[in-house]
């Protein structure tokens, strides 16, 4: 199906762009795919910052003038009192290189509730894509706990242990085909991971025909673990984009996982939760992309949903948690 076949439900209230490269006090071309969490008396954001090129470089590339189209990447940090207005600290806070590692990107933040925060991130390496996990207390110093084998990424951690074990969702790249699925793994210490189980296949998501992956770290509700995902669907014509042949539409989706056995899906919405519709979602480095990375539960029952848009900016939407849960059940793929 084409992206025009879907519509964002009315209970989702977009709040617009939360962070863009214009707010970054160092070299920045694209600022997106952030992780967000409650932090002390406010909020913290770790964002992906791509730099070292610009939109004109892509125009020059297609004109045969230049080939400067490969970004450099680091992670920046920002803090906010209200989750809407952000103050970016003056320097990037995290990057990796050497030992076959080229860059890190797409961070996710999980609050463990004890003053420590788990940070998941993707890694481009000479051996392929890998996923990393670190722990921090101040978002300036990071203790790296583990780095996965290739090919794996889109990792998110649950905010509490289940049956004495840390739990993560992840998206390995499968050698047997082009459809990539969401898996769950367990660990006693954030270092050693195993007991892996398949959670959800691309073929079971009606709005994805290429791949799916975890979005934001889950939040706990009385009905189950509320979990954002993304789904990718190939389109017939390219989007408005710096990368002119970009034909992949990314949607935000939602599902509920069992509280005691999160490898079990209770309800999976068969329609996307967030559809690229706004100009800042449809036109950018890669138009037509929505990539959820933060889900914050507020005391009044509202959820803040943070997502990268068009691989260019970081955006915010809000919804009532009860509406998100209802959406899972009202459009449940698992119903017979």
C-alpha positions as CSV (number, residue, x, y, z in Angstrom):
1,X,0.0,0.0,0.0
2,X,1.1,3.6,-0.4
3,X,1.6,6.0,2.5
4,X,-1.6,7.9,1.4
5,X,-3.7,4.9,2.5
6,X,-3.1,5.6,6.2
7,X,-3.8,8.5,8.5
8,X,-2.5,9.4,12.0
9,X,-5.5,8.9,14.5
10,X,-7.0,12.1,15.8
11,X,-6.1,11.4,19.4
12,X,-2.4,11.9,18.5
13,X,-1.6,15.6,19.0
14,X,1.5,16.8,17.2
15,X,3.5,19.5,19.0
16,X,6.0,20.1,16.1
17,X,9.7,20.1,15.9
18,X,11.4,19.7,19.3
19,X,15.0,20.0,18.2
20,X,16.8,20.8,15.0
21,X,20.3,21.5,13.8
22,X,19.7,25.2,14.2
23,X,19.8,24.8,18.0
24,X,23.1,22.9,18.1
25,X,26.1,25.0,19.2
26,X,28.6,22.9,17.2
27,X,28.8,21.4,13.7
28,X,25.4,19.9,12.8
29,X,23.5,19.2,9.6
30,X,20.8,16.7,10.9
31,X,19.6,16.2,14.5
32,X,17.2,13.3,14.9
33,X,16.4,9.8,16.3
34,X,16.9,10.8,19.9
35,X,16.3,8.9,23.2
36,X,14.4,10.8,25.9
37,X,13.8,10.2,29.6
38,X,12.7,11.8,32.8
39,X,15.8,13.1,34.5
40,X,15.9,14.7,38.0
41,X,13.4,17.6,37.9
42,X,13.0,17.6,34.2
43,X,14.0,15.6,31.1
44,X,17.1,14.5,29.2
45,X,17.6,13.9,25.5
46,X,20.5,12.1,23.8
47,X,20.3,12.9,20.1
48,X,22.0,11.7,16.9
49,X,24.0,14.5,15.3
50,X,25.1,14.1,11.7
51,X,27.6,16.6,10.4
52,X,30.3,17.2,7.8
53,X,28.0,17.7,4.9
54,X,24.9,19.7,3.8
55,X,22.0,19.6,1.4
56,X,24.0,21.4,-1.3
57,X,26.5,18.5,-1.2
58,X,23.8,16.2,-2.4
59,X,22.8,18.5,-5.2
60,X,26.5,18.6,-6.2
61,X,26.7,14.9,-6.0
62,X,23.8,14.4,-8.4
63,X,25.3,17.0,-10.7
64,X,28.6,15.1,-10.7
65,X,30.5,17.8,-9.0
66,X,31.2,16.3,-5.5
67,X,30.8,13.1,-3.6
68,X,30.7,14.5,0.0
69,X,27.6,12.6,1.0
70,X,28.9,10.4,3.9
71,X,28.1,12.0,7.3
72,X,30.2,12.0,10.5
73,X,28.1,11.3,13.6
74,X,28.3,11.9,17.3
75,X,25.7,12.0,20.1
76,X,24.7,15.3,21.8
77,X,22.8,15.9,25.0
78,X,20.1,18.4,25.9
79,X,18.1,19.1,29.0
80,X,14.6,20.5,29.5
81,X,12.3,21.5,32.4
82,X,9.1,20.8,30.4
83,X,10.0,18.3,27.7
84,X,9.3,20.9,25.1
85,X,12.0,23.6,25.3
86,X,15.6,22.2,25.2
87,X,19.0,23.5,26.2
88,X,21.8,21.7,24.4
89,X,25.1,21.4,26.2
90,X,28.0,23.0,24.4
91,X,29.9,19.9,23.2
92,X,28.9,16.4,22.0
93,X,29.0,13.9,24.7
94,X,29.6,10.5,23.1
95,X,31.3,9.0,20.1
96,X,33.3,5.9,19.3
97,X,36.0,5.2,16.7
98,X,38.9,2.8,16.2
99,X,39.1,-1.0,16.7
100,X,36.9,-1.3,13.6
101,X,34.2,1.0,14.9
102,X,33.3,3.9,12.6
103,X,30.5,5.7,14.4
104,X,27.6,5.3,16.9
105,X,24.0,6.6,16.4
106,X,20.3,6.3,17.3
107,X,20.5,6.3,21.1
108,X,17.7,5.1,23.4
109,X,17.4,5.8,27.1
110,X,15.9,3.6,29.8
111,X,15.5,4.9,33.4
112,X,16.3,2.1,35.8
113,X,14.9,4.0,38.7
114,X,18.0,3.9,40.9
115,X,19.8,6.9,39.5
116,X,21.3,4.9,36.6
117,X,20.2,5.0,33.0
118,X,20.7,2.4,30.4
119,X,21.7,3.7,27.0
120,X,21.4,1.6,23.8
121,X,23.0,2.7,20.6
122,X,23.8,1.4,17.1
123,X,27.3,1.0,15.8
124,X,28.6,1.0,12.2
125,X,31.7,-1.1,12.2
126,X,34.0,-2.7,9.6
127,X,32.3,-6.0,10.4
128,X,28.7,-4.7,10.0
129,X,26.1,-3.1,12.2
130,X,26.2,-3.8,15.9
131,X,24.3,-2.8,19.0
132,X,25.8,-1.4,22.2
133,X,24.7,-0.9,25.8
134,X,26.1,1.6,28.3
135,X,25.2,2.9,31.7
136,X,25.3,6.5,32.8
137,X,24.3,8.7,35.7
138,X,25.0,12.1,34.3
139,X,24.9,11.7,30.5
140,X,28.5,12.9,30.2
141,X,30.3,9.7,31.3
142,X,29.3,6.3,29.9
143,X,30.3,2.9,31.1
144,X,30.0,0.5,28.1
145,X,28.7,-2.9,29.2
146,X,28.4,-4.8,26.0
147,X,28.6,-4.7,22.2
148,X,26.8,-7.3,20.2
149,X,27.9,-9.4,17.3
150,X,26.9,-8.2,13.8
151,X,24.3,-7.8,12.4
152,X,22.0,-6.3,15.1
153,X,20.6,-2.9,16.2
154,X,17.5,-1.0,17.3
155,X,18.0,-2.2,20.9
156,X,15.8,-1.0,23.7
157,X,15.9,-1.9,27.4
158,X,13.0,-2.5,29.7
159,X,12.9,-0.2,32.8
160,X,12.9,-3.1,35.3
161,X,14.1,-6.6,35.6
162,X,11.6,-9.4,34.9
163,X,12.1,-12.6,36.8
164,X,15.5,-11.3,37.9
165,X,16.8,-10.5,34.4
166,X,17.3,-7.5,32.3
167,X,15.3,-7.6,29.1
168,X,15.9,-6.0,25.7
169,X,14.1,-5.9,22.4
170,X,16.3,-5.9,19.3
171,X,16.3,-6.2,15.5
172,X,18.9,-8.6,14.1
173,X,19.4,-8.6,10.3
174,X,18.4,-12.1,9.1
175,X,20.6,-13.7,6.4
176,X,17.8,-15.9,5.2
177,X,15.7,-13.1,3.7
178,X,15.0,-9.4,3.5
179,X,12.3,-9.4,6.2
180,X,13.8,-8.4,9.6
181,X,11.9,-9.0,12.8
182,X,11.8,-8.0,16.5
183,X,13.4,-10.4,19.0
184,X,13.8,-10.4,22.8
185,X,16.9,-11.4,24.8
186,X,17.7,-11.7,28.5
187,X,20.7,-10.9,30.6
188,X,21.7,-11.2,34.3
189,X,24.1,-8.3,34.1
190,X,23.7,-6.2,30.9
191,X,26.9,-8.0,29.6
192,X,25.9,-11.5,28.7
193,X,22.8,-11.9,26.6
194,X,20.9,-15.0,25.5
195,X,17.6,-16.9,25.9
196,X,16.5,-15.1,22.7
197,X,12.9,-15.4,21.4
198,X,11.1,-14.1,18.4
199,X,8.5,-11.5,19.3
200,X,7.2,-10.2,16.0
201,X,7.8,-10.8,12.3
202,X,7.5,-8.3,9.6
203,X,5.0,-10.5,7.8
204,X,2.6,-10.0,10.8
205,X,2.6,-6.2,10.5
206,X,0.1,-5.0,7.8
207,X,1.9,-1.6,7.2
208,X,5.4,-3.1,6.7
209,X,6.6,-5.1,3.8
210,X,10.4,-4.7,4.3
211,X,11.3,-4.5,8.0
212,X,10.2,-3.6,11.5
213,X,12.1,-2.7,14.6
214,X,11.7,-1.6,18.3
215,X,11.1,2.1,18.8
216,X,11.1,3.6,22.3
217,X,11.8,1.7,25.5
218,X,8.5,0.2,26.8
219,X,6.4,1.8,29.6
220,X,4.5,-0.2,32.1
221,X,0.7,0.0,32.2
222,X,-1.9,-2.2,34.0
223,X,-2.7,-3.8,30.6
224,X,0.9,-4.7,29.6
225,X,4.1,-3.1,28.4
226,X,3.2,-0.3,26.0
227,X,5.7,-0.6,23.2
228,X,6.4,1.6,20.2
229,X,7.8,0.1,17.0
230,X,8.5,1.2,13.5
231,X,7.5,-0.4,10.2
232,X,8.9,0.2,6.8
233,X,7.0,0.0,3.5
234,X,8.4,0.4,0.0
235,X,6.6,3.2,-2.0
236,X,6.1,3.4,-5.7
237,X,7.6,6.9,-6.1
238,X,10.4,8.7,-4.3
239,X,9.8,11.2,-1.4
240,X,11.1,14.7,-1.4
241,X,14.6,14.1,-0.1
242,X,18.3,15.0,-0.3
243,X,18.7,11.4,-1.2
244,X,16.7,11.6,-4.4
245,X,16.0,7.9,-4.8
246,X,14.5,7.4,-1.3
247,X,11.3,5.3,-1.6
248,X,10.9,3.8,1.9
249,X,8.1,5.0,4.1
250,X,8.6,4.7,7.9
251,X,5.6,4.5,10.2
252,X,5.4,4.5,14.0
253,X,3.4,1.6,15.4
254,X,2.3,0.4,18.8
255,X,1.7,-2.9,20.7
256,X,1.2,-4.3,24.2
257,X,3.4,-7.0,25.6
258,X,2.7,-9.3,28.6
259,X,3.9,-7.9,31.9
260,X,5.4,-11.2,33.1
261,X,6.4,-12.7,29.7
262,X,7.2,-9.8,27.4
263,X,8.0,-12.1,24.5
264,X,4.2,-12.6,24.3
265,X,2.1,-10.0,22.4
266,X,-1.2,-9.2,24.0
267,X,-2.4,-6.7,21.3
268,X,-0.8,-5.3,18.1
269,X,-2.4,-2.4,16.3
270,X,-2.8,-3.3,12.6
271,X,-2.8,0.4,11.6
272,X,0.1,2.7,12.1
273,X,0.1,5.1,15.0
274,X,2.1,7.9,13.4
275,X,2.0,8.4,9.6
276,X,4.3,10.9,7.8
277,X,1.9,13.8,6.9
278,X,3.5,17.1,7.9
279,X,6.0,18.9,5.7
280,X,8.8,18.3,8.2
281,X,8.0,14.6,8.1
282,X,7.7,14.3,4.3
283,X,10.6,16.5,3.1
284,X,14.2,16.2,4.4
285,X,17.3,14.1,4.2
286,X,15.0,11.1,3.8
287,X,11.4,12.2,3.4
288,X,8.5,10.0,4.6
289,X,10.3,8.8,7.8
290,X,8.9,8.6,11.3
291,X,11.2,6.9,13.8
292,X,10.0,6.8,17.4
293,X,12.7,6.7,20.1
294,X,11.2,8.2,23.3
295,X,8.0,7.4,25.2
296,X,7.5,9.3,28.5
297,X,4.5,8.7,30.8
298,X,3.3,11.8,32.6
299,X,1.4,11.8,35.9
300,X,-1.8,13.1,34.3
301,X,-2.0,10.0,32.0
302,X,-0.5,11.7,29.0
303,X,2.4,10.1,27.0
304,X,5.0,12.2,25.3
305,X,6.1,10.5,22.0
306,X,9.4,11.7,20.6
307,X,10.4,10.7,17.1
308,X,12.8,11.5,14.4
309,X,11.2,13.0,11.2
310,X,12.6,12.7,7.7
311,X,16.0,11.8,9.3
312,X,16.4,15.5,9.8
313,X,14.7,16.8,13.0
314,X,13.4,15.5,16.3
315,X,9.7,16.0,16.9
316,X,7.1,15.6,19.7
317,X,3.6,14.3,19.8
318,X,1.3,13.6,22.7
319,X,-1.6,11.2,23.4
320,X,-3.4,9.8,26.4
321,X,-2.0,6.5,27.5
322,X,-5.5,5.0,27.6
323,X,-6.1,6.0,24.0
324,X,-2.8,4.3,23.0
325,X,-3.9,1.1,24.8
326,X,-7.4,1.2,23.2
327,X,-5.8,1.7,19.8
328,X,-3.9,-1.6,20.3
329,X,-7.1,-3.5,21.1
330,X,-9.5,-1.8,18.7
331,X,-7.2,-2.6,15.7
332,X,-5.7,-5.8,17.0
333,X,-3.9,-7.9,14.4
334,X,-4.1,-10.9,16.8
335,X,-7.8,-11.2,16.8
336,X,-9.2,-14.3,15.2
